[in-house]
Amino acid sequence: MDESRPIFIQIAEQVENDIIDGTLLEGSQIPSTNEFAAFLRVNPATALKGVNRLVDDGIVEKRRGIGMFVTAGARERLIERRRAEFAAQYLRPLMVEAEKLGIGPEELAAMVRAERIAS
């Protein structure tokens, strides 16, 4: 766990990551808040706060008496949101800095390709 960020956010992000990478499929059940709490050694209320965040975002749904399940379309919505966040957090600042340095789109794309090959 990352001590710099609240645990409930990390729980929500881990479920989101599992949905994005296919570990949790749409329609599948996620661990219960008690399972999260026991596994992570946190208060069940903390785990519930993380799961409720997913419910509020429409990523999981409560099925009374059964548990929490990944909603239809959750993966697509998560990927769309993460792409928008990626653009805002990384691409826009990159483009601003590239422009300051006189690096055009083609040169920037070539730099990205070269870096990808190098790593």
Helices and strands as residue ranges (DSSP letters): H 7-20, H 33-40, H 44-56, E 60-63, E 67-70, H 74-86, I 87-91, H 92-100, H 105-118
